[in-house]
Every structure is written in structure tokens, then in C-alpha cells.
Amino acid sequence: MRQANVNQVREVLGSHIGQKVRIKANMGRHKYDISEGILSETYPSIFLIKVDTGCEENPFNTVSFSYTDVLTKDVQLTLCS
């Protein structure tokens, strides 16, 4: 997802609420966390993704990222079909 500014990232993500996405998050020191989830909500400075944990007690874990994480490529999102 290549975007020029925060407003464009916010608009693109807002149009894909409820869709499944693949997340590749930079955890530092050449470590990446790759997971899949559903884009659940967008707010003025962050967006939320529900990630399936596979656990019966707590089936979903909600993670949040800022739009600047996408711009700086600390988080890479891919829409799943």
C-alpha cells in the first residue's frame, strides 16, 4: 500500500472496514510478526484489527496501529481475498 499522506491512508483503510487483511509488523532487530485479521474500526489517528488467536477462552485479540506506521513501513497491510 503506497500512499502519500496520512489522510489518504485513512481513506483507503476506511473503505475496507470488515475485510480480512494480512499484517506484517516490524518488531525490531530484523524480527517480523505476520498475522491475519479483520480490519474492525478506524479512528482519527489509529486503526484496529481483530486477530484470531485460536484460543477458546479469548478467540480474538485486538491490535492497534497508527497510520504513520503504514507510511513508515513499520506495518505492511495486504488485503486477503
Secondary structure, DSSP 8 states (H G I E B T S, - for coil): ---SSHHHHHHHHHTTTT-EEEEEEEEETTEEEEEEEEEEEE-SSEEEEEEE---SSS-EEEEEEEHHHHHTTSEEEEE--
